[in-house]
């Protein structure tokens, strides 16, 4: 029996993961039970059935167990509606206590009388009294879980300035550290607010091309390095590197007579190259 892969998400705010399935005919929107390390959990099919790539056939994917029954599907959708109402309820109660926090999501356990409230806050929150209020409102034991600005944006989703769905919601599985160094390496102005994502932190996409910029920059001389530029019929002229063009792989050379010229890197020599003799005093 051939196995296939389908994408199933276990929460409306989560990304779909791959699960192995046999001959069971599944379609996007179907509700199914899947294996997890703890128990079987219901989720929604978000990616249609497809063949397992040859390079991944030996991978131990969790399996789809079965389709949900009509009654189970109805209970699942009712629970999602209760969770949506619970978000508004929790936010109202928190606001009533004067707590500066944003309730992002509420997860209600399908069997146990337990609810997990995910929230974001800039400062530390004393929510002991809030938990008692919420337990009374939700009629469940309540667990509070604080998440960061990036995780909050990932849950809430949105459209980035590029016009596409936010990367954190669409495909990112983890948040790598993003630093100002990455912006500097790509010659981006550090005072530009466009460097910030919807979460108010440096954009995750600054990481995507950082390694390429570093590699290209490593081929270029440093600014103010003495150099010689091939000026065609005028021969080689001595000067200093005034600025660099990373993507164009060229440098702007300033000459002693006050003129400047942009020169391709293959027409420039400078100290530091093994085949170039130390030259040009400041």
Buried (B, 14 or more C-beta within 10 A) or exposed (E): EEBBBBBBBBBEBBBBBBBBBEEBEBEEEBBBBBBEEEEEBBBBBBBEBEEBEEEEEEEEBBBBBEBBEEEBBEBBEEBBEBBEEBBEBBBEBBEEEEBEBBBBBBBBEEEEEBBBBBBBBEEEBEBEEBBEBBBEBBEBBBEBEBBEBBBBBBBBEEEBEEEEEBBBBEEBEEBEEBEEEBBEBBEBEEEEEEBEBBBEBBBBBBBEBBEEBBEBBEEBBEEEBBBBBBBEEEEEBEBBBBBBBBEEBBBBBBBEEEEBBEBEBEBBBBBEEEEEEEEEEE
